[in-house]
Amino acid sequence: MFTRSLVAAIAVAGSAAALADMTPPALGEALTTAELDAVDFTIMPDGDGLPEGSGDAAAGREVYQRNCLACHGENGNGGVNDRLAGGHGTLTGERPIKTVGSYWPYATTVFDYVRRAMPFQAPGSLSNDEIYAVTAYLLHINGIIAEDEVLDATSLPGVAMPNRDNFEWGYEPR
């Protein structure tokens, strides 16, 4: 008489053997070097890895209107997705509002995230100039930089984010 555990063991062993003999499905296509280069980058908090380009909040407002407004709302509020502006002073309260200006520790991380993941419907479609500009716009609507301040690989790492000193990393960023 077979017990349930013996039947289960036989089923698992049979499944493992069957899986070992399977060839993986031929899904997708191999990436070209150009496709890999477009996503194979690392941007450090100190700005190491930032690409060439530049932009200010005035240009960023236009990029935001075309690519971000539908999800994040006017001036980074009121959209169907996360708020991007406001929330200052709420992190220690019962209902913290985590936005670019209230929570993110490094301005370079904002650039990196936008470059990798935004806009949602077409990640990687923005030029470096557009990413610098929309990053400047997001920092501006959070009261962190002036509207005419130009961000680039030299100036972006120097932006002091309001919540930067409230993280415990376990290491010292460069």
C-alpha positions in Angstrom: 0.0 0.0 0.0 1.4 3.4 -1.0 1.4 6.2 1.4 0.8 9.8 0.4 4.4 10.8 1.1 5.7 7.9 -1.0 3.4 8.9 -3.9 4.5 12.5 -3.5 8.2 11.5 -3.6 7.7 9.4 -6.7 5.9 12.3 -8.4 8.6 14.8 -7.5 11.4 12.5 -8.6 9.6 11.8 -11.9 9.0 15.5 -12.4 12.7 16.3 -11.7 13.8 13.7 -14.2 11.4 15.0 -16.8 12.5 18.6 -16.3 16.2 17.6 -16.6 15.5 16.1 -20.0 13.7 19.2 -21.3 15.3 21.7 -23.6 14.6 25.3 -22.7 12.0 27.0 -24.9 13.4 29.2 -27.7 11.9 32.4 -26.4 13.1 35.9 -27.3 16.1 37.0 -29.3 19.7 37.5 -28.3 20.6 41.1 -27.5 22.8 43.0 -29.9 25.8 44.8 -28.4 24.0 48.2 -29.0 20.9 47.0 -27.1 23.0 45.7 -24.2 25.0 49.0 -24.1 21.7 50.9 -23.8 20.9 49.3 -20.5 24.3 48.2 -19.2 25.3 51.2 -17.0 25.7 52.0 -13.4 25.3 55.5 -11.9 26.8 55.9 -8.5 25.6 58.4 -5.8 28.8 60.5 -6.4 27.9 60.8 -10.1 30.3 58.2 -11.4 28.7 56.8 -14.6 26.6 59.8 -15.5 26.5 60.4 -19.2 27.1 63.6 -21.2 24.2 65.9 -21.6 22.4 68.7 -19.7 19.0 70.2 -18.9 17.1 72.6 -16.8 13.6 72.6 -15.2 12.1 74.8 -18.0 13.0 72.2 -20.6 12.1 69.5 -18.1 8.6 70.8 -17.8 8.0 70.2 -21.5 9.4 66.6 -21.2 7.2 66.0 -18.1 4.1 67.3 -19.9 4.7 64.9 -22.8 5.8 61.8 -20.9 4.9 61.9 -17.2 1.8 64.0 -16.7 -0.7 61.2 -17.5 0.6 59.0 -14.7 1.9 61.5 -12.1 -0.4 64.5 -12.5 0.1 68.2 -12.8 3.3 69.2 -11.0 3.9 65.7 -9.8 0.6 65.4 -7.9 -2.8 64.0 -8.5 -2.0 61.3 -11.0 -2.9 57.6 -10.9 0.7 56.7 -9.9 3.0 57.8 -7.2 3.3 61.4 -6.1 6.6 63.0 -7.1 6.4 66.3 -5.2 5.6 67.4 -1.7 5.6 65.3 1.4 8.2 67.4 3.2 8.2 66.8 6.9 5.8 63.8 6.7 8.3 60.9 7.0 8.2 60.7 10.8 4.4 60.9 10.9 1.8 58.2 10.8 1.3 58.6 7.0 4.6 59.4 5.4 4.5 60.7 1.9 7.6 59.4 0.1 8.4 61.6 -2.9 11.5 62.7 -4.8 11.8 65.7 -2.5 10.9 64.1 0.8 12.5 60.7 0.6 15.1 60.1 -2.1 18.7 60.4 -0.7 20.6 61.2 -4.0 19.7 63.3 -7.0 21.8 60.9 -9.1 19.3 58.1 -8.2 16.5 60.1 -9.6 18.3 60.4 -12.9 19.2 56.7 -12.9 15.7 55.6 -12.2 14.2 57.8 -14.9 16.8 56.6 -17.4 16.1 52.9 -16.6 12.4 52.8 -16.1 10.6 55.9 -17.4 8.4 56.7 -19.1 6.4 53.6 -18.1 5.1 52.9 -21.6 8.6 53.4 -23.3 11.5 53.1 -20.8 14.8 54.1 -22.3 13.2 56.3 -24.9 14.4 59.6 -23.5 17.7 61.2 -24.5 20.2 62.1 -21.9 19.4 65.8 -22.3 15.7 65.0 -21.7 16.5 63.0 -18.6 18.7 65.7 -17.1 15.9 68.2 -17.9 13.1 66.2 -16.3 15.3 65.4 -13.3 15.8 69.2 -13.0 12.1 69.7 -13.2 11.4 67.1 -10.5 14.0 68.7 -8.2 12.5 72.2 -9.0 8.9 71.3 -8.1 10.2 69.9 -4.8 11.9 73.2 -4.1 15.4 71.7 -4.2 16.9 73.7 -7.2 16.0 76.9 -9.1 14.2 76.6 -12.4 17.1 78.0 -14.3 19.8 75.7 -12.7 21.4 73.5 -15.3 22.1 69.9 -14.4 24.8 67.8 -16.0 27.3 65.1 -14.9 29.2 67.7 -12.9 26.4 69.6 -11.1 23.9 66.8 -10.5 26.0 64.9 -7.9 26.3 68.2 -5.9 22.6 68.6 -5.4 21.9 68.2 -1.7 18.7 66.2 -1.2 16.6 67.1 1.9 16.5 63.5 3.3 20.1 62.5 2.5 21.3 62.3 6.1 18.4 60.2 7.4 19.5 56.9 5.8 21.8 54.4 7.5 23.7 52.6 4.8 26.3 50.5 6.7 29.0 52.0 4.5 30.1 55.4 3.5 29.2 56.4 -0.1 32.1 57.9 -2.1 
